[in-house]
Amino acid sequence: MIKVALRSLLGRKVRLAMSTFAIVLGVAFVAGTFMFTDTLNRSFTAIFASSVGDVVVTPAESQGGALSSLTIPASVVAELAEVPGAARADGNVTSVGTFVVDTDGKVVGGQGAPGLGISWNDAPAGNGLEGLRILEGEIPDGPDEVALDERAAERAGYEIGDEVSLVTSGARPSLRPTLVGIVGYGEGGLNGATLSVFDERTAQELFLGGQDAFNDVWVTAEEGVSQEELRDAVEQVVPESYVVQTGDEAADANASQLLQAISFITTFLLVFAGVALVVGSFLIVNTFSILVAQRARELALLRALGASRRQVTGSVLLESTILGLFGATVGLGLGVLLAYGIRAVFAGFGLDMSGTPMVIAPRTVIAAYVVGVVVTVVAAYLPARRSARIEPVQALRDDIAMPESSLRRRLLVGTGLIVVGGGAMAVGLVTDASQPAWWVGLGVLAVLLGTAAASPVLARPFLAVAAAAYRRSFGIVGVLAGQNARRNPRRTAATASALMIGLALVTTMAILGRSAGASVDAAIEENFSGDVVISNAVGTPFSPAVAQGLAEDPAVGVVSRVRFVPAQSDGRQRFVLGYDPATIGDVVRVEPLSGSLDDVAVDEVVISDDVAEDDGLAVGDEVTFTMPAGERTFTVAAIFERSAFLALPYAFAIEALVEAGYADEDNTVYLTAAEPGGQEALIEASRAGTADIPLISVKDQQEYAEEQRAPIDQLLTLIYGLLGLALVIAILGIVNTLALSVIERTREVGLLRAVGLGRGQLRRMIGLESVVIAVLGTLLGLALGIVFGLALLTALADEGLEAIVVPWGQLGGFVVAAVVVGVLAAFLPARRAARLDVLRAIATE
Amino acid sequence: MDPSAPVLPTDRAAAARIRDLTKTYGEGAARVVALDGVSVDLYAGEFTAVMGPSGSGKSTLMHCVAALDSAESGTIAIGDVALGGLKDKELTRLRRDTLGFVFQSFNLVPTLTAEENISLPLAIAGRKPDPQWYDTVIDAVGLRERLDHRPNQLSGGQQQRVAVARALVGRPTIVFADEPTGNLDSRSGAEVLALLRRSVDEFDQTVVMVTHDPVAASHCDRVLFLADGRLVAELREPTPERILETMTGFDARETGA
């Protein structure tokens, strides 16, 4: 039987190659995702390992990676150096928000990678790893000297001796020191982050307002002293509010925080791998069904010659296993390329990992093969089982009908799945289930599979209408095409279903994206009364000197600042808002539900309506937060309705945040014109006031709305691109089905040609059948996509997605595209059919 | 027999003229001569049978004359049209408009009803059947009750009769039948043959049938015998006995030689 399976595989290379392609793509996605995230993990682990000392002392628990304005005085560093077991202690000044500006005036890596400004010391990193070292030139010394990391200097085009342009979020927004050295860490790259190194005193001047203090202290262990022993010794010396961690703990904490933040990338990519595999499995089911049907007589002969049912099923499953192994191998190879591709894309966003070699873990290889083989075998199982039901006697018959389960059962199973899936979606969307994304995701999957199962029945009316329309418009060619599409509703519907899945998701995303964009526009139009918005292009905070400078400009009316910082309350870490109570009303239209927003004191907090409801809070109640300076309690002064401008659960006066230990940095500044009609002058003044800080952008209302929509558009483009792969697989499915149908109907094609059907007519017949499949898949997909989209929007109405926009034009475009796709998909099969030798087609047994 | 001269000229016009037709398959040692300089006229309004043992070239001859296959040398003319040099499009049109086909099996498109199958060549050409003639044909094949049935709802004999109706309805110059009774029991076969006979007698249709069944061939006006790609004998007003006699005759010559 093994030989039979192998022979039959080799005899159908081209057909199988197409269904293998589906497996290859799915496996490539899985493997590529794993490789990329493993590489990402290793690169960050390497960074964090060489950026901690044996023991790290910080003034307080860092808040979600935000640097606090709390410091450790220099005297403590001296004390720590004397701790038993300590070889030395070194204070570090670290600041996020110091960027290198290249010779063309553009920020290096300004697309999201952090720009670090630090003080120089030669302390070794934990576990004796080499810490920061000078690769070239010398150590920076004095306020006019700086050292840069190798990549940053290279990318900015600076060489030693050049004057370097830097922007900081500190007291002096713009610096022009001389580059004296090139630095690097002992191991690994910086993943696109840039490093600007100053001498200790300069760093303290720039980032700590000149106090002789540090953001953290590294204590290096003496020979033979473990990190834990040293940590315990250090804890005896420092004040209780200080946090003391071993280097390993600190590195793990830093890394896990960051890796958690980027773990969505893995999930995101794996979801698409899953979509590709589900769509691909339709292709495999169809291919094997048709292959088995074609070989029915051969299989019946095997049965007649004494092969058991199990052997027949086994031979089909063996074929699928070999196919799966082959697909997984090719997919793994393609996955490597894909991982490099993803890495290149992320490098474009500033996450440059070229310093770390690609990691191919055994887990990746195993996952690729398991996914490839399991998906293929599972998909081939149904056709394989059906093949075993072929009776031996059928070997003797002329025409073999494959045993088929009744459509009634498929309808029941399909309806059941749709109901269950709808229920799961409802649980995820409406109730407070713990993992809503899983509920919704699995619900969507169940609905999609249910619709696919029921589609032969659901498609009936559509196919009848299509057949009637074809009869009317295309004469006998139309009749033939319409009947061909109907003769095997399972096959037509399964092929269409693959397309349906991709399109349902695309449609859902189109509706969500459009609605989100419309919501942003509406929110800005309704709520924003300022004239100009100044913010950092990448969201990093900037120096308060910007707002101060603008306040003095005569063209500027009101200056209102906003900042976002992380804080903890009730054990939950959340971002909170800081604003100028006196001026907020001038730039944002906001009516508090109770209390007042414009006279909030430093010991008061304003909260959003949903928080008030969830936590049962009213004006006058008290809420406690953990902030850099420790626990602080605030009194609720007002309750506001959440909007695009007050999108966070808690808001404080800016002074309150400064007192609570947060760095004095702004995220956004809103301005109004000094006089009506003075917008142009205002924009000019704003541009002039921020000209030497390239990271900052000045926007009017419309530009601001565009900027707010941009991430939605970018995300949509990315998702469309990834779903495009699923659509390509689905289109290949149509090609495959048509090609196999043509082969299956060779004699019929020959007969039609013999009685006078021209090649052109034959091609048109196959093209029309293809269009039916494509349009069926598209309509099913659109219907489901609209349902999904509206369901999600209804459920998300509370989250600020108030506008519901169904982009009918775009959806109509999908239908037109489906017709084009149908015509294109038919091209090769039709050409093949038209080229059939009439005589041989008739003679084929 | 002189192969370059037409065999037994009659007063009838030739529906197809075949001259010096040669076709080989394969190369070298595997080379097989399927047709070796065949010249013959097929007369209009006659029912002609082509007989011969397997490999004698009878099917190849029919396929070439029916514009399904091309010969290496020699000429074929259907009516006034020479087949040589026609492109695929013209050959397709010729098959559609001037030829009718009945194959041994798989004659009908399974997705179409009997009626749709019958009018298929006309529909492909975008023409409507002449209603009077259509009715005549339907009555002749006797399937008026079953016109809306699909092929799989018809018996083998009925399917072949539908195929004959399809071949007749376009009033082709020649109807080609390739072993039309090969898959049928003798009674259904006889019905199909009677139908073909009637089309010749009543409608003056020209029919050429390939068969290896002497009884089937005995329904014809004329029987051509092929062996090794050559025309070796011909009978007029054949009976099964005379056909068998002739066949045994040249079989003996073949094996005795």
Chai-1 contact restraints between the chains, C-beta under 6 A:
chainA,res_idxA,chainB,res_idxB,connection_type,confidence,min_distance_angstrom,max_distance_angstrom,comment,restraint_id
A,I476,B,A123,contact,1.0,0.0,6.0,A-B,restraint_1
A,I476,B,I124,contact,1.0,0.0,6.0,A-B,restraint_2
A,Q483,B,T111,contact,1.0,0.0,6.0,A-B,restraint_3
A,R487,B,T111,contact,1.0,0.0,6.0,A-B,restraint_4
A,R747,B,F106,contact,1.0,0.0,6.0,A-B,restraint_5
A,E748,B,V109,contact,1.0,0.0,6.0,A-B,restraint_6
A,A754,B,F101,contact,1.0,0.0,6.0,A-B,restraint_7
A,V755,B,F101,contact,1.0,0.0,6.0,A-B,restraint_8
A,V755,B,L120,contact,1.0,0.0,6.0,A-B,restraint_9
A,V755,B,P121,contact,1.0,0.0,6.0,A-B,restraint_10
A,G756,B,T92,contact,1.0,0.0,6.0,A-B,restraint_11
A,G756,B,R95,contact,1.0,0.0,6.0,A-B,restraint_12
A,G756,B,R96,contact,1.0,0.0,6.0,A-B,restraint_13
A,G756,B,P121,contact,1.0,0.0,6.0,A-B,restraint_14
A,G756,B,I124,contact,1.0,0.0,6.0,A-B,restraint_15
A,L757,B,I124,contact,1.0,0.0,6.0,A-B,restraint_16
A,G758,B,T92,contact,1.0,0.0,6.0,A-B,restraint_17
A,V838,B,L68,contact,1.0,0.0,6.0,A-B,restraint_18
A,L839,B,H63,contact,1.0,0.0,6.0,A-B,restraint_19
A,L839,B,L68,contact,1.0,0.0,6.0,A-B,restraint_20
A,L839,B,D69,contact,1.0,0.0,6.0,A-B,restraint_21
